[in-house]
């Protein structure tokens, strides 16, 4: 109701609602309803949706806990007074906002952002809001779903605003990248407007270990594996939002609607298309050289100051490596899950089931050929065992069934050679000779069988070597 979105909720039924057909139809409708909610970027981050899908992990009332912490803190601060909680004005479910005022100056309003477990951060309350509020023509105090989920009027910014704001944001990203400071949290809600100047907010989020607003997007593409690439990808979302007044429906984007300039589309194509996802993100310096931003003149000529101690630089470098390593592992697990899902859907499809049924109904000749191969393997194994008992296994290594070991010649001077075996009666050809693929190994089977019969008939105990047994089991008496 707050989002004013039209969702495909299946109809109910008072009479006959226990029929099997109606239950199956309603289950499909409810699944479609859940799919629409979970694929919607803003709705999927809603606290109510997370509590419904995973009630064990989201069973805490975060607003009540945050209010308790704020009230206890300001008991010892008589100067301040909590006016009211600002319910769900942001998208993070564990980050709550409260409107504060100074008792001596009731007209000056400040907003306290209480992030549970971390430092409390105070920001001046901006009446105009962020860049996102400017794009959606929204009031900052309204709930997040009401402001951004389904705006009444969809209209992008003017071309000059797109060029100016885009150039300023890219310059800030370039400065942070040169200093080695990880950001990764760029979106229109983190861009504050001070006149015609953009200011980035929540620079500390990456150090606090908070997930990015667009993490569900860039975690699906393995080429976006650095914080610099994440910032460029997030800038693509922001530029699309500034141009068209709404976020993209899907990522990657196949085609772009008409834009105020072809240069805007060229920048979007280098970031949000399928080809860009496969080849990797362009650098911030490359984007600044593109025609959309290269001719923008910045009025503020002050050089920013941002000194980082050496020890802190090492800590930031370690933090950046850990963030990128975790992202790579997450992308790998998502890739493996996708492969498993595709394999399961393929094997469970109707075409695959029909194909398996057709293979199961094939002629029995395949089974006979398998039995022939099994018979040949058993015959070769018995032959090698008998050769070993006859004394040949001790002096010659075992060979493959295709080249059987010849009988040993040990003791040939004292024992006359055995007469040749009597001729075998003609036997019917095995069924495997009818299969073309089994014609070649058939002579090997006959030779192995003849060698087996010859070894059995000519076996003599005198050819066995005598052994001496050393029994050490008797007790020793000293």
DRENDO-1510 file (C-alpha; in Angstrom, 1 decimal, always signed):
<recs>
REC; n; res; u; v; w
REC; 1; UNK; +0.0; +0.0; +0.0 .
REC; 2; UNK; +2.8; +2.4; +0.8 .
REC; 3; UNK; +4.7; +1.7; -2.4 .
REC; 4; UNK; +1.5; +2.1; -4.6 .
REC; 5; UNK; +2.8; -0.6; -6.9 .
REC; 6; UNK; +0.4; -2.9; -8.7 .
REC; 7; UNK; +1.5; -6.5; -7.6 .
REC; 8; UNK; +0.0; -9.7; -9.2 .
REC; 9; UNK; -1.6; -11.0; -6.0 .
REC; 10; UNK; -3.7; -14.1; -6.9 .
REC; 11; UNK; -7.5; -13.9; -6.2 .
REC; 12; UNK; -9.1; -15.6; -3.2 .
REC; 13; UNK; -12.1; -17.8; -3.1 .
REC; 14; UNK; -14.7; -18.3; -0.3 .
REC; 15; UNK; -16.5; -21.4; -1.7 .
REC; 16; UNK; -14.4; -24.2; -3.1 .
REC; 17; UNK; -11.1; -22.9; -1.8 .
REC; 18; UNK; -10.0; -26.4; -0.8 .
REC; 19; UNK; -10.3; -27.9; -4.3 .
REC; 20; UNK; -7.1; -29.3; -5.7 .
REC; 21; UNK; -7.1; -27.3; -8.9 .
REC; 22; UNK; -7.7; -24.0; -7.1 .
REC; 23; UNK; -4.9; -24.7; -4.6 .
REC; 24; UNK; -2.5; -25.5; -7.4 .
REC; 25; UNK; -3.5; -22.4; -9.3 .
REC; 26; UNK; -3.2; -20.2; -6.2 .
REC; 27; UNK; +0.3; -21.7; -5.4 .
REC; 28; UNK; +1.5; -20.7; -8.8 .
REC; 29; UNK; +0.0; -17.2; -8.4 .
REC; 30; UNK; +1.7; -16.8; -5.0 .
REC; 31; UNK; +5.0; -17.9; -6.4 .
REC; 32; UNK; +4.7; -15.4; -9.2 .
REC; 33; UNK; +3.8; -12.7; -6.6 .
REC; 34; UNK; +7.0; -13.6; -4.6 .
REC; 35; UNK; +9.1; -13.6; -7.7 .
REC; 36; UNK; +8.0; -10.1; -8.6 .
REC; 37; UNK; +8.8; -8.8; -5.0 .
REC; 38; UNK; +12.2; -10.4; -4.7 .
REC; 39; UNK; +13.3; -9.2; -8.2 .
REC; 40; UNK; +12.3; -5.6; -7.4 .
REC; 41; UNK; +15.4; -4.0; -6.0 .
REC; 42; UNK; +13.7; -1.7; -3.5 .
REC; 43; UNK; +11.0; -4.1; -2.3 .
REC; 44; UNK; +13.5; -6.9; -1.8 .
REC; 45; UNK; +15.4; -4.7; +0.7 .
REC; 46; UNK; +12.3; -4.0; +2.7 .
REC; 47; UNK; +12.2; -5.1; +6.3 .
REC; 48; UNK; +8.8; -6.7; +6.0 .
REC; 49; UNK; +9.9; -8.9; +3.1 .
REC; 50; UNK; +13.1; -10.0; +4.9 .
REC; 51; UNK; +11.1; -10.9; +8.0 .
REC; 52; UNK; +8.6; -12.9; +6.0 .
REC; 53; UNK; +11.3; -14.9; +4.1 .
REC; 54; UNK; +13.7; -15.3; +7.0 .
REC; 55; UNK; +11.9; -14.7; +10.3 .
REC; 56; UNK; +14.6; -16.2; +12.5 .
REC; 57; UNK; +17.3; -13.7; +11.3 .
REC; 58; UNK; +15.1; -10.7; +11.4 .
REC; 59; UNK; +13.0; -11.1; +14.5 .
REC; 60; UNK; +14.3; -8.0; +16.4 .
REC; 61; UNK; +12.4; -4.7; +16.5 .
REC; 62; UNK; +15.3; -2.4; +15.5 .
REC; 63; UNK; +13.3; +0.8; +15.9 .
REC; 64; UNK; +12.5; +0.0; +19.5 .
REC; 65; UNK; +16.1; -0.9; +20.3 .
REC; 66; UNK; +17.4; +2.3; +18.6 .
REC; 67; UNK; +14.9; +4.4; +20.5 .
REC; 68; UNK; +16.1; +2.9; +23.8 .
REC; 69; UNK; +19.7; +3.6; +23.0 .
REC; 70; UNK; +19.0; +7.2; +22.0 .
REC; 71; UNK; +16.8; +7.9; +25.0 .
REC; 72; UNK; +19.4; +6.5; +27.5 .
REC; 73; UNK; +22.2; +8.5; +25.8 .
REC; 74; UNK; +20.3; +11.8; +26.0 .
REC; 75; UNK; +19.3; +11.4; +29.6 .
REC; 76; UNK; +22.6; +13.0; +30.6 .
REC; 77; UNK; +22.3; +15.7; +27.9 .
REC; 78; UNK; +19.6; +18.2; +29.0 .
REC; 79; UNK; +20.5; +20.4; +26.1 .
REC; 80; UNK; +19.0; +18.0; +23.5 .
REC; 81; UNK; +15.5; +16.6; +23.0 .
REC; 82; UNK; +14.3; +13.8; +20.9 .
REC; 83; UNK; +11.4; +15.1; +18.7 .
REC; 84; UNK; +10.3; +11.9; +16.9 .
REC; 85; UNK; +11.6; +8.9; +15.0 .
REC; 86; UNK; +11.7; +9.3; +11.3 .
REC; 87; UNK; +10.2; +5.9; +10.3 .
REC; 88; UNK; +11.8; +4.1; +7.4 .
REC; 89; UNK; +13.2; +7.1; +5.6 .
REC; 90; UNK; +16.2; +5.1; +4.6 .
REC; 91; UNK; +16.7; +1.6; +3.0 .
REC; 92; UNK; +18.9; +0.0; +5.7 .
REC; 93; UNK; +16.8; -2.0; +8.1 .
REC; 94; UNK; +19.3; -1.7; +11.0 .
REC; 95; UNK; +19.8; +2.1; +10.6 .
REC; 96; UNK; +17.1; +4.3; +12.2 .
REC; 97; UNK; +16.8; +8.0; +12.2 .
REC; 98; UNK; +15.5; +10.4; +14.8 .
REC; 99; UNK; +14.7; +14.1; +14.6 .
REC; 100; UNK; +16.4; +16.1; +17.3 .
REC; 101; UNK; +16.2; +19.7; +18.5 .
REC; 102; UNK; +18.1; +22.0; +20.9 .
REC; 103; UNK; +16.0; +23.2; +23.7 .
REC; 104; UNK; +17.4; +26.7; +23.6 .
REC; 105; UNK; +17.1; +26.8; +19.7 .
REC; 106; UNK; +13.9; +24.9; +18.9 .
REC; 107; UNK; +13.8; +26.1; +15.3 .
REC; 108; UNK; +17.2; +24.6; +14.4 .
REC; 109; UNK; +16.6; +20.9; +13.6 .
REC; 110; UNK; +19.3; +18.2; +13.4 .
REC; 111; UNK; +19.0; +14.6; +12.4 .
REC; 112; UNK; +20.6; +11.9; +14.4 .
REC; 113; UNK; +21.5; +8.7; +12.5 .
REC; 114; UNK; +21.8; +5.9; +15.1 .
REC; 115; UNK; +23.6; +2.9; +13.6 .
REC; 116; UNK; +23.3; +0.0; +16.1 .
REC; 117; UNK; +26.7; -1.1; +17.4 .
REC; 118; UNK; +28.7; +1.7; +15.9 .
REC; 119; UNK; +29.4; +5.4; +16.5 .
REC; 120; UNK; +26.4; +7.8; +16.3 .
REC; 121; UNK; +26.7; +10.1; +13.4 .
REC; 122; UNK; +25.2; +13.6; +13.3 .
REC; 123; UNK; +24.4; +15.2; +10.0 .
REC; 124; UNK; +22.8; +18.6; +9.4 .
REC; 125; UNK; +19.2; +18.2; +8.3 .
REC; 126; UNK; +18.9; +19.2; +4.6 .
REC; 127; UNK; +15.5; +20.5; +3.7 .
REC; 128; UNK; +16.0; +19.8; +0.0 .
REC; 129; UNK; +17.2; +16.3; +0.6 .
REC; 130; UNK; +19.6; +14.4; -1.5 .
REC; 131; UNK; +20.1; +14.0; -5.3 .
REC; 132; UNK; +17.6; +11.1; -5.2 .
REC; 133; UNK; +15.0; +13.5; -3.7 .
REC; 134; UNK; +15.7; +16.0; -6.5 .
REC; 135; UNK; +15.2; +13.3; -9.2 .
REC; 136; UNK; +12.0; +11.8; -7.7 .
REC; 137; UNK; +10.6; +15.2; -6.5 .
REC; 138; UNK; +10.2; +13.7; -3.0 .
REC; 139; UNK; +10.1; +15.0; +0.5 .
REC; 140; UNK; +13.0; +13.7; +2.7 .
REC; 141; UNK; +10.8; +12.9; +5.7 .
REC; 142; UNK; +8.5; +10.5; +3.8 .
REC; 143; UNK; +9.0; +6.7; +4.0 .
REC; 144; UNK; +11.5; +5.2; +1.6 .
REC; 145; UNK; +8.9; +3.1; -0.3 .
REC; 146; UNK; +6.6; +6.0; -0.8 .
REC; 147; UNK; +9.3; +8.3; -2.1 .
REC; 148; UNK; +11.1; +6.1; -4.6 .
REC; 149; UNK; +9.2; +2.9; -5.3 .
REC; 150; UNK; +6.6; +4.2; -7.7 .
REC; 151; UNK; +6.9; +8.0; -8.3 .
REC; 152; UNK; +4.0; +9.8; -9.8 .
REC; 153; UNK; +6.0; +11.7; -12.3 .
REC; 154; UNK; +9.1; +10.2; -14.0 .
REC; 155; UNK; +11.4; +12.9; -15.4 .
REC; 156; UNK; +15.2; +13.0; -15.6 .
REC; 157; UNK; +17.4; +16.0; -15.0 .
REC; 158; UNK; +18.5; +18.6; -17.5 .
REC; 159; UNK; +21.5; +17.8; -19.6 .
REC; 160; UNK; +23.6; +20.5; -18.0 .
REC; 161; UNK; +22.8; +19.2; -14.5 .
REC; 162; UNK; +23.7; +15.6; -15.7 .
REC; 163; UNK; +27.1; +16.9; -17.0 .
REC; 164; UNK; +27.9; +19.0; -14.0 .
REC; 165; UNK; +26.9; +16.5; -11.3 .
REC; 166; UNK; +28.5; +13.6; -13.1 .
REC; 167; UNK; +31.8; +15.4; -13.5 .
REC; 168; UNK; +31.9; +16.4; -9.9 .
REC; 169; UNK; +31.1; +12.9; -8.7 .
REC; 170; UNK; +33.8; +11.4; -11.0 .
REC; 171; UNK; +36.4; +13.9; -9.7 .
REC; 172; UNK; +35.6; +12.8; -6.1 .
REC; 173; UNK; +35.9; +9.1; -7.0 .
REC; 174; UNK; +39.2; +9.8; -8.8 .
REC; 175; UNK; +40.5; +11.6; -5.7 .
REC; 176; UNK; +39.5; +8.7; -3.4 .
REC; 177; UNK; +41.0; +6.1; -5.6 .
REC; 178; UNK; +44.3; +8.0; -5.8 .
REC; 179; UNK; +44.4; +8.1; -2.0 .
REC; 180; UNK; +43.6; +4.4; -1.7 .
REC; 181; UNK; +40.4; +5.0; +0.2 .
REC; 182; UNK; +37.8; +2.4; -0.4 .
REC; 183; UNK; +34.2; +3.7; -1.0 .
REC; 184; UNK; +31.9; +1.4; -2.9 .
REC; 185; UNK; +28.7; +3.0; -1.7 .
REC; 186; UNK; +27.8; +5.5; -4.4 .
REC; 187; UNK; +24.1; +6.0; -5.2 .
REC; 188; UNK; +21.8; +9.0; -5.6 .
REC; 189; UNK; +20.8; +8.8; -1.9 .
REC; 190; UNK; +24.4; +9.3; -0.8 .
REC; 191; UNK; +24.9; +12.5; -2.9 .
REC; 192; UNK; +24.0; +15.7; -1.0 .
REC; 193; UNK; +23.4; +18.9; -2.9 .
REC; 194; UNK; +24.8; +22.2; -1.6 .
REC; 195; UNK; +23.6; +24.6; -4.2 .
REC; 196; UNK; +25.2; +23.3; -7.4 .
REC; 197; UNK; +27.9; +21.3; -5.6 .
REC; 198; UNK; +27.7; +17.6; -4.9 .
REC; 199; UNK; +28.9; +16.1; -1.7 .
REC; 200; UNK; +29.3; +12.3; -1.1 .
REC; 201; UNK; +28.0; +10.9; +2.1 .
REC; 202; UNK; +28.7; +7.7; +4.1 .
REC; 203; UNK; +32.4; +7.5; +3.2 .
REC; 204; UNK; +32.9; +5.3; +6.3 .
REC; 205; UNK; +30.4; +2.6; +5.3 .
REC; 206; UNK; +33.1; +0.4; +3.7 .
REC; 207; UNK; +35.2; +0.6; +6.8 .
REC; 208; UNK; +32.2; -0.4; +8.9 .
REC; 209; UNK; +31.6; -3.5; +6.8 .
REC; 210; UNK; +28.2; -2.4; +5.5 .
REC; 211; UNK; +26.8; -3.9; +2.2 .
REC; 212; UNK; +26.5; -1.6; -0.8 .
REC; 213; UNK; +23.1; -0.6; -2.2 .
REC; 214; UNK; +23.8; -2.2; -5.5 .
REC; 215; UNK; +25.6; -5.3; -4.2 .
REC; 216; UNK; +22.9; -7.6; -5.5 .
REC; 217; UNK; +23.8; -6.4; -9.0 .
REC; 218; UNK; +27.6; -6.3; -9.2 .
REC; 219; UNK; +28.0; -9.5; -7.2 .
REC; 220; UNK; +26.6; -11.4; -10.3 .
REC; 221; UNK; +29.4; -10.3; -12.6 .
REC; 222; UNK; +32.9; -11.7; -12.0 .
REC; 223; UNK; +34.6; -9.0; -14.0 .
REC; 224; UNK; +33.6; -6.4; -11.4 .
REC; 225; UNK; +36.0; -7.6; -8.7 .
REC; 226; UNK; +37.6; -4.3; -7.4 .
REC; 227; UNK; +36.3; -1.4; -5.5 .
REC; 228; UNK; +37.2; +0.9; -8.4 .
REC; 229; UNK; +35.1; -1.2; -10.7 .
REC; 230; UNK; +32.3; -1.2; -8.1 .
REC; 231; UNK; +32.3; +2.6; -8.0 .
REC; 232; UNK; +32.2; +2.9; -11.8 .
REC; 233; UNK; +29.3; +0.4; -11.9 .
REC; 234; UNK; +27.4; +2.3; -9.3 .
REC; 235; UNK; +28.1; +5.5; -11.2 .
REC; 236; UNK; +26.4; +3.9; -14.2 .
REC; 237; UNK; +23.3; +3.3; -12.1 .
REC; 238; UNK; +23.4; +6.9; -10.9 .
REC; 239; UNK; +23.8; +8.3; -14.4 .
REC; 240; UNK; +20.9; +6.2; -15.7 .
REC; 241; UNK; +18.7; +7.5; -12.8 .
REC; 242; UNK; +19.7; +11.2; -13.5 .
REC; 243; UNK; +19.0; +10.7; -17.2 .
REC; 244; UNK; +15.7; +8.9; -17.2 .
REC; 245; UNK; +14.3; +9.7; -13.7 .
REC; 246; UNK; +14.1; +6.0; -12.7 .
REC; 247; UNK; +16.5; +3.0; -12.1 .
REC; 248; UNK; +17.1; +0.5; -14.9 .
REC; 249; UNK; +14.6; -2.4; -15.0 .
REC; 250; UNK; +17.3; -5.1; -15.5 .
REC; 251; UNK; +21.0; -5.3; -15.5 .
REC; 252; UNK; +22.6; -5.6; -18.0 .
REC; 253; UNK; +20.6; -3.2; -20.2 .
REC; 254; UNK; +20.0; -4.3; -23.7 .
REC; 255; UNK; +18.7; -1.0; -25.2 .
REC; 256; UNK; +18.4; +2.5; -23.9 .
REC; 257; UNK; +15.5; +4.9; -24.3 .
REC; 258; UNK; +16.1; +8.3; -26.1 .
REC; 259; UNK; +18.4; +10.5; -24.0 .
REC; 260; UNK; +19.1; +14.2; -24.0 .
REC; 261; UNK; +22.4; +13.5; -25.8 .
REC; 262; UNK; +24.1; +10.7; -27.6 .
REC; 263; UNK; +27.1; +11.2; -25.4 .
REC; 264; UNK; +25.0; +10.1; -22.4 .
REC; 265; UNK; +24.1; +6.8; -24.1 .
REC; 266; UNK; +27.8; +6.2; -25.0 .
REC; 267; UNK; +28.8; +6.5; -21.3 .
REC; 268; UNK; +25.9; +4.2; -20.3 .
REC; 269; UNK; +26.8; +1.6; -22.9 .
REC; 270; UNK; +30.4; +1.5; -21.6 .
REC; 271; UNK; +29.1; +0.6; -18.1 .
REC; 272; UNK; +25.7; -1.2; -18.1 .
REC; 273; UNK; +25.6; -3.3; -21.3 .
REC; 274; UNK; +26.3; -7.0; -21.5 .
REC; 275; UNK; +29.5; -6.4; -23.3 .
REC; 276; UNK; +30.7; -4.1; -20.6 .
REC; 277; UNK; +29.9; -6.7; -17.9 .
REC; 278; UNK; +32.0; -9.3; -19.8 .
REC; 279; UNK; +35.0; -7.1; -20.6 .
REC; 280; UNK; +35.1; -5.1; -17.3 .
REC; 281; UNK; +34.4; -1.6; -16.2 .
REC; 282; UNK; +36.2; +1.4; -17.6 .
REC; 283; UNK; +38.4; +3.5; -15.3 .
REC; 284; UNK; +37.3; +6.9; -13.8 .
REC; 285; UNK; +40.0; +8.6; -15.9 .
REC; 286; UNK; +38.6; +7.1; -19.0 .
REC; 287; UNK; +35.1; +8.3; -18.2 .
REC; 288; UNK; +36.4; +11.9; -17.5 .
REC; 289; UNK; +37.9; +11.9; -21.0 .
REC; 290; UNK; +34.6; +11.0; -22.7 .
REC; 291; UNK; +32.8; +13.9; -24.5 .
REC; 292; UNK; +30.0; +14.1; -22.0 .
REC; 293; UNK; +32.3; +15.3; -19.2 .
REC; 294; UNK; +35.5; +16.5; -20.9 .
REC; 295; UNK; +34.1; +20.0; -21.6 .
REC; 296; UNK; +32.7; +20.7; -18.1 .
REC; 297; UNK; +34.5; +23.4; -16.2 .
REC; 298; UNK; +34.5; +23.2; -12.4 .
REC; 299; UNK; +34.1; +26.5; -10.6 .
REC; 300; UNK; +35.6; +25.3; -7.3 .
REC; 301; UNK; +39.4; +25.6; -7.7 .
REC; 302; UNK; +40.3; +24.7; -4.1 .
REC; 303; UNK; +42.6; +21.7; -3.9 .
REC; 304; UNK; +41.1; +19.2; -1.4 .
REC; 305; UNK; +43.2; +18.2; +1.6 .
REC; 306; UNK; +43.1; +14.6; +2.8 .
REC; 307; UNK; +46.1; +13.4; +4.7 .
REC; 308; UNK; +46.3; +9.8; +5.7 .
REC; 309; UNK; +49.1; +8.5; +8.0 .
REC; 310; UNK; +51.3; +5.6; +6.9 .
REC; 311; UNK; +49.9; +3.2; +9.4 .
REC; 312; UNK; +46.3; +4.0; +8.3 .
REC; 313; UNK; +47.3; +3.6; +4.7 .
REC; 314; UNK; +48.4; +0.0; +5.4 .
REC; 315; UNK; +45.1; -0.6; +7.3 .
REC; 316; UNK; +43.1; +0.8; +4.4 .
REC; 317; UNK; +45.0; -1.4; +1.9 .
REC; 318; UNK; +44.3; -4.5; +4.0 .
REC; 319; UNK; +40.7; -3.6; +4.4 .
REC; 320; UNK; +40.4; -3.1; +0.6 .
REC; 321; UNK; +42.0; -6.5; -0.1 .
REC; 322; UNK; +39.6; -8.2; +2.4 .
REC; 323; UNK; +36.6; -6.6; +0.8 .
REC; 324; UNK; +37.6; -7.6; -2.7 .
REC; 325; UNK; +38.5; -11.1; -1.6 .
REC; 326; UNK; +35.1; -11.6; +0.0 .
REC; 327; UNK; +33.4; -10.3; -3.1 .
REC; 328; UNK; +35.3; -12.7; -5.3 .
REC; 329; UNK; +34.3; -15.6; -3.1 .
REC; 330; UNK; +30.7; -14.5; -3.2 .
REC; 331; UNK; +30.8; -14.2; -7.0 .
REC; 332; UNK; +32.3; -17.7; -7.2 .
REC; 333; UNK; +29.5; -19.2; -5.0 .
REC; 334; UNK; +26.8; -17.4; -7.0 .
REC; 335; UNK; +28.4; -18.7; -10.3 .
REC; 336; UNK; +28.4; -22.3; -8.9 .
REC; 337; UNK; +24.8; -22.0; -7.7 .
REC; 338; UNK; +23.8; -20.8; -11.2 .
REC; 339; UNK; +25.5; -23.8; -12.8 .
REC; 340; UNK; +23.8; -26.2; -10.4 .
REC; 341; UNK; +20.4; -24.6; -11.0 .
REC; 342; UNK; +20.8; -24.7; -14.8 .
REC; 343; UNK; +21.8; -28.4; -14.5 .
REC; 344; UNK; +18.8; -29.2; -12.3 .
REC; 345; UNK; +16.4; -27.4; -14.6 .
REC; 346; UNK; +17.9; -29.1; -17.6 .
REC; 347; UNK; +17.6; -32.6; -16.1 .
REC; 348; UNK; +14.1; -31.9; -14.8 .
REC; 349; UNK; +12.8; -30.5; -18.1 .
REC; 350; UNK; +10.2; -32.5; -20.1 .
REC; 351; UNK; +12.5; -32.8; -23.1 .
REC; 352; UNK; +15.3; -34.4; -21.0 .
REC; 353; UNK; +12.8; -36.8; -19.5 .
REC; 354; UNK; +11.6; -37.9; -22.9 .
REC; 355; UNK; +15.2; -38.3; -24.1 .
REC; 356; UNK; +16.0; -40.6; -21.1 .
REC; 357; UNK; +12.9; -42.7; -21.8 .
REC; 358; UNK; +13.9; -43.2; -25.4 .
REC; 359; UNK; +17.4; -44.2; -24.4 .
REC; 360; UNK; +16.0; -46.7; -21.9 .
REC; 361; UNK; +13.9; -48.4; -24.7 .
REC; 362; UNK; +16.9; -49.0; -27.0 .
REC; 363; UNK; +17.6; -52.6; -28.2 .
REC; 364; UNK; +19.2; -55.2; -25.9 .
REC; 365; UNK; +22.4; -55.3; -28.0 .
REC; 366; UNK; +24.0; -52.6; -25.9 .
REC; 367; UNK; +23.5; -54.7; -22.7 .
REC; 368; UNK; +25.0; -57.8; -24.5 .
REC; 369; UNK; +28.0; -55.8; -25.5 .
REC; 370; UNK; +28.5; -54.6; -21.9 .
REC; 371; UNK; +28.3; -58.3; -20.7 .
REC; 372; UNK; +30.9; -59.3; -23.3 .
REC; 373; UNK; +33.3; -56.7; -22.0 .
REC; 374; UNK; +32.7; -57.8; -18.4 .
REC; 375; UNK; +33.3; -61.5; -19.4 .
REC; 376; UNK; +36.6; -60.5; -21.1 .
REC; 377; UNK; +37.8; -58.6; -18.0 .
REC; 378; UNK; +37.0; -61.5; -15.7 .
REC; 379; UNK; +38.8; -64.0; -18.0 .
REC; 380; UNK; +41.9; -61.9; -18.2 .
REC; 381; UNK; +42.0; -61.5; -14.4 .
REC; 382; UNK; +41.8; -65.3; -13.8 .
REC; 383; UNK; +44.5; -65.9; -16.4 .
REC; 384; UNK; +46.9; -63.5; -14.7 .
REC; 385; UNK; +46.2; -65.1; -11.3 .
REC; 386; UNK; +47.0; -68.6; -12.7 .
REC; 387; UNK; +50.2; -67.4; -14.3 .
REC; 388; UNK; +51.3; -66.0; -10.9 .
REC; 389; UNK; +50.6; -69.4; -9.2 .
REC; 390; UNK; +52.6; -71.1; -11.9 .
REC; 391; UNK; +55.7; -69.0; -11.0 .
REC; 392; UNK; +55.5; -66.4; -13.8 .
REC; 393; UNK; +54.0; -63.7; -11.6 .
REC; 394; UNK; +57.1; -63.4; -9.4 .
REC; 395; UNK; +59.5; -62.6; -12.2 .
REC; 396; UNK; +57.3; -60.6; -14.6 .
REC; 397; UNK; +55.0; -57.7; -14.0 .
REC; 398; UNK; +51.3; -57.7; -14.6 .
REC; 399; UNK; +50.2; -56.5; -17.9 .
REC; 400; UNK; +47.1; -55.2; -19.5 .
REC; 401; UNK; +44.4; -57.7; -20.7 .
REC; 402; UNK; +45.1; -56.8; -24.3 .
REC; 403; UNK; +48.7; -58.2; -24.0 .
REC; 404; UNK; +48.6; -61.3; -21.7 .
REC; 405; UNK; +51.9; -62.4; -20.1 .
REC; 406; UNK; +53.4; -65.5; -21.8 .
REC; 407; UNK; +54.0; -68.6; -19.6 .
REC; 408; UNK; +57.3; -68.8; -17.7 .
REC; 409; UNK; +60.2; -70.9; -19.0 .
REC; 410; UNK; +61.7; -71.7; -15.6 .
REC; 411; UNK; +62.6; -75.4; -15.2 .
REC; 412; UNK; +62.4; -76.2; -18.9 .
REC; 413; UNK; +65.6; -78.3; -18.9 .
REC; 414; UNK; +64.3; -80.8; -16.3 .
REC; 415; UNK; +60.7; -81.0; -17.3 .
REC; 416; UNK; +59.7; -82.0; -20.8 .
REC; 417; UNK; +57.4; -79.6; -22.6 .
REC; 418; UNK; +53.7; -80.4; -22.2 .
REC; 419; UNK; +51.8; -81.8; -25.2 .
REC; 420; UNK; +49.6; -79.3; -27.0 .
REC; 421; UNK; +46.0; -79.1; -25.8 .
REC; 422; UNK; +43.4; -81.1; -27.7 .
REC; 423; UNK; +41.5; -79.1; -30.3 .
REC; 424; UNK; +38.4; -77.4; -29.0 .
REC; 425; UNK; +35.0; -78.3; -30.5 .
REC; 426; UNK; +33.6; -75.5; -32.6 .
REC; 427; UNK; +31.5; -73.2; -30.5 .
REC; 428; UNK; +28.7; -70.9; -31.5 .
REC; 429; UNK; +29.9; -67.3; -32.0 .
REC; 430; UNK; +29.0; -65.0; -29.0 .
REC; 431; UNK; +26.3; -62.5; -29.4 .
REC; 432; UNK; +28.8; -59.7; -29.3 .
REC; 433; UNK; +30.0; -60.6; -32.8 .
REC; 434; UNK; +26.8; -59.2; -34.3 .
REC; 435; UNK; +27.7; -55.7; -32.9 .
REC; 436; UNK; +30.2; -53.9; -35.2 .
REC; 437; UNK; +32.0; -52.2; -32.3 .
REC; 438; UNK; +33.0; -55.5; -30.7 .
REC; 439; UNK; +34.6; -57.2; -33.7 .
REC; 440; UNK; +38.1; -56.1; -33.1 .
REC; 441; UNK; +38.8; -57.4; -29.6 .
REC; 442; UNK; +37.3; -60.9; -30.4 .
REC; 443; UNK; +40.7; -62.6; -31.3 .
REC; 444; UNK; +42.1; -61.4; -28.0 .
REC; 445; UNK; +39.3; -63.1; -26.1 .
REC; 446; UNK; +40.0; -66.5; -27.9 .
REC; 447; UNK; +43.7; -66.3; -27.2 .
REC; 448; UNK; +43.2; -65.5; -23.5 .
REC; 449; UNK; +40.7; -68.4; -23.2 .
REC; 450; UNK; +43.1; -70.9; -24.8 .
REC; 451; UNK; +46.0; -69.8; -22.6 .
REC; 452; UNK; +43.8; -70.2; -19.6 .
REC; 453; UNK; +42.8; -73.8; -20.5 .
REC; 454; UNK; +46.5; -74.7; -21.4 .
REC; 455; UNK; +47.7; -73.4; -18.0 .
REC; 456; UNK; +45.1; -75.3; -16.1 .
REC; 457; UNK; +45.8; -78.6; -17.9 .
REC; 458; UNK; +49.6; -78.4; -17.7 .
REC; 459; UNK; +49.8; -77.3; -14.1 .
REC; 460; UNK; +52.3; -79.3; -12.0 .
REC; 461; UNK; +53.1; -79.0; -8.3 .
REC; 462; UNK; +56.8; -79.5; -9.0 .
REC; 463; UNK; +57.2; -76.1; -10.6 .
REC; 464; UNK; +56.3; -74.4; -7.3 .
REC; 465; UNK; +59.2; -73.0; -5.3 .
REC; 466; UNK; +59.8; -74.3; -1.8 .
REC; 467; UNK; +59.5; -71.8; +1.0 .
REC; 468; UNK; +60.9; -71.8; +4.5 .
REC; 469; UNK; +58.7; -70.6; +7.3 .
REC; 470; UNK; +60.4; -68.7; +10.1 .
REC; 471; UNK; +58.1; -68.9; +13.1 .
REC; 472; UNK; +58.8; -66.2; +15.7 .
REC; 473; UNK; +55.6; -66.7; +17.7 .
REC; 474; UNK; +57.2; -69.1; +20.2 .
REC; 475; UNK; +58.2; -67.5; +23.5 .
REC; 476; UNK; +61.9; -66.9; +24.1 .
REC; 477; UNK; +63.5; -68.1; +27.4 .
REC; 478; UNK; +66.8; -66.6; +28.3 .
</recs>
